[in-house]
Amino acid sequence: MSTPGVFVALFSVLLLGSCSSPADKRAGQCHPCTVSARAGPLLKQAQQMIAAKNYQGAAAKLDEAEAVQFNPDDAKVIDQFRRAIKVEASPP
């Protein structure tokens, strides 16, 4: 799978994966992640930088997002983006 393909697959899992368990969901049910308004724009910029292979810049944006994270979904998305950078930046 190509590098962009890996990122798209990881990001799809991120959006479709379970981040936290709201009270109205049964165990095992998934829901999309909901990031806070403060972390969201920074995560979007990090996503764009990862796609452009600017991993150092993306890591810096994730550091900024980590400083303003508000809810558990923010932390989960930041962690998953860090994992995506690690996979993307590793040699084939």
N, C-alpha and C positions, 0 to 999 in steps of 0.2 A: 504494500500500500504506500502511496506517495506521502510525502510530508504534509501537504495540505489535506490529503485524505484522512490522515491520522488526526489532525487537528479538528476537522469537521466531525469525525466520529466521536472524539473526546468531548467536544462542545455539545453535540447532540445528547450524549449521555448526561452531561451536566444539566442541560435544560429539562430533560425528561426524568432524570433521577430523583430519588427522594432525598430531600434536604433535612426536613424536620417533620415531625408527625403532628399535624393539627388535630384537635380533639374530635373533629367530625370524620376523620379517616380511620379506617380499621388497620390493624397491623398488616404490613405487606403492601398496602396501597401506596402508589406513587403520586406525587404532585410536583409541579414545576417549582423551582427555587424562586423566591421573591427577595431581591436584594434591596437594601435601603436606598433612599433618594440620594444620600451623600456618597455612598460607595458605588452606586450604579454607573455614573458617568466615568469614573476612574477605571472600573472594570471593563467598560466598553472600549476605552482607549487602550487598555492592556490587551484586550482581545485583538484589536486592530494591529497593534505592534507585534503580537505573536504571529499573526498572519503575514506580516511584512518581514518576519525573521529578525526583528529588533528585540531580542530577548533581554538585553540589558535594560532597555527602556521600559519594557513590559514589567520586569521585576521591580523597577523603581515605582511604577504606577501601582503595583500590587502592594508595595510598602506604604504608599499613600493611602490606599484603600483600607489597609489593615489599621492604620491610625484612626480612621473615622468609622470603622465597622460598628454596626448597631445591633444586628440580630444574628442568630446562629446561621442563617442562610448566607449572610455576608462571609462569614468565616469559612463555610463549606465551599463557596465559589472561589474564594481566594486560594484555598488549599488546592482545589482542582486545577486552577489556572497555573499554579506553581508546578504541579505535577505535569501539566501539558508542556510547560517550558522545559522541564527536565527531559521529557521524552523527545521533544522537537530538537533540542540543542545537542542531544547525544549523537555521536557519529553512527552511521548505519552499520 
